[in-house]
């Protein structure tokens, strides 16, 4: 699989990674043996980049990855911190950062974390010199090798990119969330900041498998956060109204590459956007992990397909999401 260089990390990562929120919680229960099988299948396709967080299953995702790392050294693991307490600026302190990263180091079984990302903190945090000084201290203390941010908005991303120590920005980017293409990706590329594209399938919408009457389990965020009840609504279906998303996804499916699924086409669209370092689809089964990895081997989407995706976004999706994030 193609490995892309991230300048400020001075590391190469697989262009398709694996997001592991679903291995911890909020997507229905996944047994540990099944989670390990997903990790194994992803690595077999060439995935070297894993993304997790300390709150996914209250550390369960990190602990499963830690167990996997014992037999698979050399993988790059990015975790996130900052949502174990109320997300208010005064909680983003060096003492809390030390405690949170110590817990993640224990969960993952490593002395130094490859990459720690602030987990969608409130906007004032991105402008706090004290916060970024504290992150620099974690690097100096060798608790972490590098740090980045996970953001909700393009403005947050641009503020973070301007910080000289920010190595990566994780942002929602998919065929239904195209605003980052305008300013964020060019700014990141110029600065040598990696772009980690999350929610690449719009919580599964872009797979084309959902209908208006599709039901999700009560412990699935696509049920309990559909209107932003638990966290930012942009994280669920990329903030697109579900019924509109189902209709738009049906149109997107008609644009899929011959021999590729709509989901693989959606991943290929992200991969070929200039400035993207890695895309992190989740997977609940080994088959899904292998299919995601195979998207890296697809040819670039032709111009008529790209034009069709732009037209679909402009007509159905842009009015719903473009101004919000």
Buried (B, 14 or more C-beta within 10 A) or exposed (E): BEBBEBBBBEBBBBBBBBBBBBBBBBBBEBEEEBBBBBBBBBBEBBBBBBBBBBBBBEBBBBBBBBBBBEEBEEBBBBBBBBBBEEBEBEBBEBEBBBBBBEBBBEBBBBEBBBBBBBBBBBEEBBBEEEBBEBBBBBBEEEBBBBBBBBBBBBBBBBBBBEBEBBBBBBBBBBBBBBBBBEBBBEBBBEBBBBBBBBBBBBBBBBBBBBEEEEEBEEEBBBBBBBEEEEBBBBBBBBBBBBEBBBEBBBBBBEBBBEEBBBBBBBBBBBBBBEBBBBBBBBBBEBEBBBBBBBBBBBEEBEEEBBEBBBEBBEEBBBEBBBEEB
